[in-house]
Each structure stands twice: as structure tokens, then as C-alpha cells.
């Protein structure tokens, strides 16, 4: 018992520091923490005017991008890993682009998709 009493005495002399609670990371992506989005929710996200200055793509081009990237094979829902797959496809297409105009257009699409994923 002498050891237990010494530990208590040593513990009383020190000021015990309690670490601050860890903040939970918020999901800043377009998914907003959900496992999937409907196509309508994704189109609504693309139509937001705050995405125009960063990419330079007009609203019609951004909405058309949804149909190009996520065709009928994806179904009516866009799941969590699918935008990342589409991003990889776009990055590969960027290097295969035949001229500078195509490359710039693909870079704008990549920028928009990265913004959706919360990576920018």
C-alpha cells in the first residue's frame, strides 16, 4: 500500500492536463457526408453560380458535364467512389488530348470535379 499512497501524493502535486476534444472533420465535398447523390441533386450542385468563376464553364456546359461523366451505366444515383473514377478518366483524357483547346476544356472539368470532391 505504500506504493499506492506515493502515487497518489505524486499525482496531487502535478496539474493534470486534459487534452482538448478533437474536432470532427466536416465533409466539404458535394456529397455532404452522404453515401450517394441523386442525379437531380448533382445537377443542382452544378448549377450553383459560385462554381462559374473558378472554372469558367457556363451553366449549360456544367450540366452537360453530368451527362458526359456519369452516363446511363451509373444509374440514377452517383455513389461515393464514382466521382473519383471519373476524375481519373478525365486526367487520362487530358494527356491524350490532341490540341490545346481540348486540354483546357478538360482541365476546367477536372477543376470542377475536384471542387465537388472537396479537394480544391
Secondary structure, DSSP 4 states (H G I P E B T S, - for coil): -HHHHHHHHHHHHSPPPPPPPPPPPP--STTTT-SEEEHHHHHHHHH-GGGHHHH---HHHHHHHHHHHS-GGGTTEEETTHHHHHHHHHHHHHHH-SSHHHHHHHHHHHHHHHHHHT--
